[in-house]
Amino acid sequence: CNMKSNDLIRVITDVREEEEYNQEFSLYPNPASQSLNIVFKNSGERYKISISGVDGKAYYSQEIRSSTSPASLSLENMTSGIYILTVDDGVNQVQRRLVIEK
């Protein structure tokens, strides 16, 4: 882990707060099969996107810079199942359920 003792990560626990943050990006399709698209409201921001299993095992992690066009994540090497997609901007962290159907 690259965190230092003075690093702060804010995990959103308030439903109203999460709804406001969720408006910053959208995902499609969900369920997905070969790829997943993420569209961000604002361009030029850096995000860490990760996908993990419900057991916590990490399957995917990538840092991206948002733009007006969708970011496409390849899911070709992943199997059918339910996963957790995490979007982290360094301050806020939001998790969404991702279903992959092959």
C-alpha positions as CSV (number, residue, x, y, z in Angstrom):
1,C,0.0,0.0,0.0
2,N,1.4,3.4,-0.9
3,M,-0.6,5.3,1.7
4,K,1.2,7.5,4.2
5,S,-0.1,8.2,7.7
6,N,-1.3,11.7,6.7
7,D,-3.2,10.4,3.7
8,L,-7.0,10.7,4.0
9,I,-9.5,8.7,2.0
10,R,-13.2,9.6,2.3
11,V,-15.6,6.7,1.9
12,I,-19.1,7.9,1.2
13,T,-21.6,6.4,3.7
14,D,-24.5,8.9,3.4
15,V,-27.1,8.0,0.7
16,R,-27.6,11.6,-0.3
17,E,-23.9,12.2,-0.7
18,E,-23.5,9.0,-2.8
19,E,-26.4,10.1,-5.1
20,E,-24.6,13.4,-5.7
21,Y,-21.3,11.7,-6.4
22,N,-22.9,9.1,-8.6
23,Q,-24.0,11.9,-10.9
24,E,-20.3,12.5,-11.7
25,F,-20.2,9.3,-13.8
26,S,-22.3,6.6,-15.3
27,L,-21.7,3.0,-16.4
28,Y,-23.1,1.0,-19.3
29,P,-23.9,-1.7,-20.1
30,N,-24.6,-3.4,-16.8
31,P,-24.9,-6.4,-17.1
32,A,-21.8,-6.3,-19.4
33,S,-20.1,-9.1,-21.4
34,Q,-17.0,-7.9,-23.3
35,S,-16.5,-4.3,-22.3
36,L,-17.8,-1.7,-19.9
37,N,-18.1,2.1,-20.6
38,I,-17.7,4.8,-18.0
39,V,-18.7,8.3,-18.8
40,F,-17.6,11.1,-16.5
41,K,-19.4,14.4,-16.1
42,N,-16.2,16.5,-15.9
43,S,-13.2,16.0,-18.1
44,G,-9.5,16.2,-17.0
45,E,-10.0,14.6,-13.6
46,R,-7.9,11.5,-12.6
47,Y,-9.7,8.4,-11.3
48,K,-8.6,5.0,-10.2
49,I,-11.0,2.3,-11.4
50,S,-10.9,-1.1,-9.9
51,I,-12.9,-4.3,-10.1
52,S,-12.9,-6.9,-7.4
53,G,-14.9,-10.0,-6.6
54,V,-17.4,-10.1,-3.8
55,D,-14.7,-12.1,-2.0
56,G,-12.3,-9.1,-2.2
57,K,-10.0,-10.5,-4.8
58,A,-8.7,-7.8,-7.2
59,Y,-9.3,-8.5,-10.9
60,Y,-8.7,-5.1,-12.5
61,S,-7.1,-1.7,-11.6
62,Q,-6.3,1.2,-13.8
63,E,-5.8,5.0,-13.4
64,I,-7.6,7.0,-16.0
65,R,-8.1,10.7,-16.9
66,S,-11.7,11.5,-17.6
67,S,-12.7,13.0,-20.9
68,T,-15.9,13.8,-22.8
69,S,-15.8,10.4,-24.5
70,P,-16.5,7.2,-22.6
71,A,-13.6,5.2,-21.1
72,S,-13.9,1.6,-22.3
73,L,-12.7,-1.2,-20.0
74,S,-12.1,-4.6,-21.5
75,L,-13.8,-7.5,-19.7
76,E,-12.7,-10.2,-22.1
77,N,-10.6,-12.0,-19.5
78,M,-13.2,-12.0,-16.8
79,T,-15.7,-14.7,-16.2
80,S,-19.5,-14.4,-15.5
81,G,-20.3,-13.3,-12.0
82,I,-21.0,-10.4,-9.7
83,Y,-18.2,-7.9,-9.1
84,I,-17.7,-4.6,-7.2
85,L,-16.5,-1.7,-9.4
86,T,-14.8,1.1,-7.4
87,V,-14.3,4.6,-8.6
88,D,-11.8,6.6,-6.5
89,D,-10.9,10.2,-7.2
90,G,-8.4,10.4,-4.3
91,V,-11.0,12.0,-1.9
92,N,-14.2,10.1,-2.6
93,Q,-14.7,6.4,-3.2
94,V,-17.9,4.9,-4.6
95,Q,-18.6,1.3,-5.2
96,R,-21.2,-0.1,-7.6
97,R,-22.3,-3.7,-8.4
98,L,-21.2,-4.9,-11.8
99,V,-22.7,-8.0,-13.4
100,I,-20.7,-9.8,-16.1
101,E,-22.7,-12.2,-18.3
102,K,-20.8,-14.2,-20.9
